[in-house]
């Protein structure tokens, strides 16, 4: 045979029709062209035959595992490989879609991908429908449960689609929804608690600054500056500058959810802060004011730089204080230590699986999906397995109905 062109249909009789045995029957200078389906040719045997017979040539635009091919086939010099994605058949497109949706990203990878992206400060969003997607939907910033999803996915998501397909997500940019003039949740407990603790901290470091300047020689000893002890006017100027710096820098802490120095503020906010502190520094250094209280200039010396250094050092603990307050108000700090006894448990991952399943049950109870009197039996795997079996059972029954209707 000089040229072989394959055109058979794909079934059990033509699967791997071109194999090691049939290839050995061909001439060493033959040309093989597969115009049917990829699985008609055994690509592993074909690669070995191409290596052993450099004069043997092959042309392929269909593959056994579309859209991928067996390793080594694309690198063969005596093979012309042209994936026909643009003119792919329905079978090819289904294989490509199945590979992209199922084989590339399985459910256990979704949680890790979301975690990695969030660690890099990305805002993540994902869609899901099954019980296995629930942890990732809860972890992501914007969790979207598609239509006909499980109860666990619905409870863990932020948005639930009511229609099939993803086109409903695009309506977010076209819907005309008027914003509510007032916040949905004022979070007054967090506002008051944060204000009390941070306000107390700022007042304490100002009192500490006054005590160090007026009663000790710390700055004089370590920075070799002239003492302000006994000079009330210059001490007032120094305290004015310190209060101005630390109080106006507080906006960077309150506006950020993470570390304030890792979230870039807006240009206008940054310009306003720089201009305000430049003016405050010039007033403290040069101004001679006598109104309500007296400010004497502290002169353009290293002392104002020491005040800036003091303010920057005591600015750093503001973020940990913010994190501590939010964590304490969420209840997690006390639940983990006392209610859930995480610190004393011997369970795997400190009972993480039990906690996640208990959270799903609580969310379903809030939404009226299950009875509030249902007790958590401590076996989350049975709940998850039951929810996972339901879609499979429905699919199996529907398949049986279709088969019966054909008869």
PEPEJO-V767972 format. One record per residue. N is the residue number from 1. RES is the residue in one letter. SS is DSSP state (H for helix, E for strand, - for the rest). OMEGA is omega in radians with two decimals (* if undefined). Layout:
n,res,ss,omega
N,RES,SS,OMEGA
N,RES,SS,OMEGA
This chain:
n,res,ss,omega
1,X,-,3.11
2,X,-,-3.13
3,X,E,-3.13
4,X,E,3.09
5,X,E,-3.06
6,X,E,3.14
7,X,-,-3.06
8,X,-,3.01
9,X,-,-3.14
10,X,-,3.02
11,X,-,-3.10
12,X,-,-3.09
13,X,-,-3.11
14,X,-,3.10
15,X,-,-3.08
16,X,-,3.06
17,X,-,3.04
18,X,E,-3.11
19,X,-,-3.10
20,X,H,-3.11
21,X,H,-3.12
22,X,H,3.09
23,X,H,3.13
24,X,H,3.13
25,X,-,-3.12
26,X,-,3.08
27,X,-,-3.13
28,X,-,3.13
29,X,-,-3.06
30,X,-,3.09
31,X,E,-3.12
32,X,E,3.11
33,X,E,3.13
34,X,E,3.14
35,X,-,-3.10
36,X,-,-3.14
37,X,-,-3.07
38,X,H,-3.09
39,X,H,3.07
40,X,H,3.14
41,X,E,3.07
42,X,-,-3.03
43,X,H,3.11
44,X,H,3.10
45,X,H,3.14
46,X,H,3.11
47,X,H,3.12
48,X,H,-3.14
49,X,H,3.11
50,X,H,3.11
51,X,H,-3.09
52,X,H,-3.09
53,X,-,-3.09
54,X,-,-3.13
55,X,-,3.11
56,X,-,-3.07
57,X,E,-3.08
58,X,E,3.06
59,X,E,-3.05
60,X,E,2.90
61,X,-,3.02
62,X,-,-3.03
63,X,-,-3.06
64,X,-,3.13
65,X,E,-3.11
66,X,-,0.12
67,X,-,-3.14
68,X,E,3.09
69,X,-,-3.13
70,X,-,-3.13
71,X,-,3.07
72,X,-,-3.07
73,X,-,-3.10
74,X,-,-3.10
75,X,-,-3.12
76,X,-,-3.13
77,X,-,-3.13
78,X,-,3.10
79,X,E,3.04
80,X,E,-3.06
81,X,E,-3.10
82,X,-,3.08
83,X,-,-3.08
84,X,-,-3.10
85,X,-,-3.09
86,X,-,-3.13
87,X,-,-3.06
88,X,-,3.08
89,X,-,3.11
90,X,H,3.12
91,X,H,-3.14
92,X,H,-3.13
93,X,H,3.10
94,X,H,3.11
95,X,H,3.14
96,X,H,3.13
97,X,H,3.12
98,X,H,3.13
99,X,H,-3.11
100,X,H,-3.05
101,X,H,-3.01
102,X,H,-2.99
103,X,H,-3.08
104,X,-,-3.03
105,X,-,3.07
106,X,-,-2.91
107,X,H,-3.10
108,X,H,3.10
109,X,H,-3.04
110,X,H,-3.12
111,X,H,-3.12
112,X,H,3.13
113,X,H,3.11
114,X,H,-3.13
115,X,H,-3.13
116,X,H,-3.13
117,X,H,3.12
118,X,H,3.07
119,X,H,3.08
120,X,-,3.04
121,X,-,3.04
122,X,-,3.01
123,X,-,-2.98
124,X,-,3.02
125,X,E,-3.14
126,X,E,3.07
127,X,E,3.12
128,X,E,-3.13
129,X,-,-3.02
130,X,-,3.09
131,X,H,-3.12
132,X,H,3.13
133,X,H,-3.03
134,X,H,3.13
135,X,H,3.13
136,X,H,3.10
137,X,H,3.11
138,X,H,-3.12
139,X,H,-3.04
140,X,-,-3.13
141,X,-,-3.14
142,X,E,3.12
143,X,E,-3.08
144,X,E,3.08
145,X,E,-3.10
146,X,-,-3.14
147,X,-,-3.14
148,X,-,3.12
149,X,-,3.11
150,X,-,3.14
151,X,H,-3.13
152,X,H,3.11
153,X,H,3.14
154,X,H,-3.12
155,X,H,-3.08
156,X,H,-3.03
157,X,-,3.07
158,X,-,-3.11
159,X,E,3.09
160,X,E,3.12
161,X,-,-3.11
162,X,-,3.13
163,X,-,3.13
164,X,-,3.14
165,X,-,-3.10
166,X,-,-3.10
167,X,H,3.12
168,X,H,3.09
169,X,H,-3.09
170,X,H,3.13
171,X,H,3.10
172,X,H,-3.11
173,X,H,-3.10
174,X,-,3.12
175,X,-,3.12
176,X,-,-3.11
177,X,-,3.13
178,X,-,3.13
179,X,-,3.12
180,X,-,-3.05
181,X,-,-3.12
182,X,-,3.12
183,X,-,3.07
184,X,-,-3.12
185,X,-,-3.09
186,X,-,-3.10
187,X,-,-3.08
188,X,H,3.14
189,X,H,3.11
190,X,H,-3.13
191,X,H,-3.12
192,X,H,-3.13
193,X,H,3.12
194,X,H,3.14
195,X,H,-3.12
196,X,H,-3.06
197,X,H,-3.13
198,X,H,3.08
199,X,H,3.08
200,X,H,3.13
201,X,H,-3.13
202,X,H,3.10
203,X,H,-3.12
204,X,H,-3.11
205,X,H,3.05
206,X,H,3.07
207,X,H,3.10
208,X,H,3.12
209,X,H,3.11
210,X,H,-3.13
211,X,H,-3.14
212,X,H,-3.11
213,X,H,-3.00
214,X,H,-2.98
215,X,H,-3.10
216,X,-,3.08
217,X,-,-3.08
218,X,H,-3.11
219,X,H,3.13
220,X,H,-3.10
221,X,H,-3.01
222,X,H,-3.09
223,X,H,3.06
224,X,-,3.08
225,X,-,3.14
226,X,-,-3.11
227,X,-,3.06
228,X,-,-3.10
229,X,-,3.14
230,X,-,3.13
231,X,-,-3.04
232,X,H,-3.09
233,X,H,3.13
234,X,H,3.06
235,X,H,3.10
236,X,H,3.10
237,X,H,3.14
238,X,H,3.13
239,X,H,3.10
240,X,H,-3.14
241,X,H,-3.13
242,X,H,3.13
243,X,H,3.14
244,X,H,-3.09
245,X,H,-3.00
246,X,H,-3.11
247,X,H,3.13
248,X,H,3.05
249,X,-,-3.14
250,X,H,-3.14
251,X,H,3.14
252,X,H,3.11
253,X,H,-3.06
254,X,H,-3.10
255,X,-,-3.03
256,X,-,3.05
257,X,-,3.14
258,X,-,3.08
259,X,-,-3.04
260,X,H,-3.11
261,X,H,3.09
262,X,H,3.12
263,X,-,-3.05
264,X,-,3.09
265,X,-,3.10
266,X,-,-3.10
267,X,H,-3.13
268,X,H,3.12
269,X,H,-3.14
270,X,H,3.12
271,X,H,3.13
272,X,H,3.13
273,X,H,-3.11
274,X,H,-3.13
275,X,H,-3.13
276,X,H,-3.12
277,X,H,3.05
278,X,H,3.10
279,X,H,3.13
280,X,H,3.12
281,X,H,3.12
282,X,H,3.10
283,X,H,-3.11
284,X,H,-3.06
285,X,H,-2.98
286,X,H,-2.94
287,X,-,3.05
288,X,-,-2.97
289,X,E,3.04
290,X,E,3.13
291,X,-,-3.10
292,X,-,3.02
293,X,-,-3.02
294,X,E,3.04
295,X,E,3.01
296,X,-,-3.14
297,X,-,3.11
298,X,-,3.08
299,X,-,-3.10
300,X,-,-3.13
301,X,-,-3.14
302,X,-,-3.07
303,X,H,3.13
304,X,H,3.06
305,X,H,3.08
306,X,H,3.11
307,X,H,3.08
308,X,H,3.12
309,X,H,3.11
310,X,H,-3.12
311,X,H,-3.14
312,X,H,-3.13
313,X,H,-3.11
314,X,H,3.00
315,X,H,-3.04
316,X,-,-3.13
317,X,H,-3.11
318,X,H,3.12
319,X,H,3.07
320,X,H,3.09
321,X,H,3.11
322,X,H,3.14
323,X,H,-3.11
324,X,H,-3.13
325,X,H,-3.13
326,X,H,-3.13
327,X,H,3.14
328,X,H,-3.13
329,X,H,3.12
330,X,-,-3.13
331,X,-,-3.09
332,X,H,-3.09
333,X,H,-3.09
334,X,H,3.11
335,X,H,-3.12
336,X,H,-3.05
337,X,H,-3.02
338,X,H,-3.05
339,X,H,-3.10
340,X,-,3.08
341,X,-,-3.13
342,X,H,-3.07
343,X,H,-3.06
344,X,H,-3.08
345,X,-,3.06
346,X,-,-3.13
347,X,-,3.12
348,X,H,-3.12
349,X,H,3.12
350,X,H,3.10
351,X,H,-3.10
352,X,H,-3.11
353,X,H,3.12
354,X,H,-3.11
355,X,H,3.14
356,X,H,3.12
357,X,H,3.11
358,X,H,3.09
359,X,H,3.12
360,X,H,3.13
361,X,H,-3.13
362,X,H,3.12
363,X,H,3.12
364,X,H,3.09
365,X,H,3.14
366,X,H,-3.12
367,X,-,3.10
368,X,-,-3.12
369,X,-,3.07
370,X,-,-3.10
371,X,-,3.12
372,X,-,-3.13
373,X,-,-3.13
374,X,-,-3.12
375,X,-,3.09
376,X,-,-3.00
377,X,-,3.10
378,X,-,3.13
379,X,-,-3.09
380,X,H,-3.11
381,X,H,3.12
382,X,H,3.10
383,X,H,-3.13
384,X,H,3.14
385,X,H,3.13
386,X,H,3.11
387,X,H,3.13
388,X,H,-3.13
389,X,H,-3.07
390,X,H,3.12
391,X,H,3.14
392,X,H,3.13
393,X,H,3.11
394,X,H,3.12
395,X,H,-3.14
396,X,H,3.13
397,X,H,3.12
398,X,H,3.09
399,X,H,3.10
400,X,H,3.11
401,X,H,3.12
402,X,H,3.12
403,X,H,3.12
404,X,H,3.14
405,X,H,3.11
406,X,H,3.11
407,X,-,*
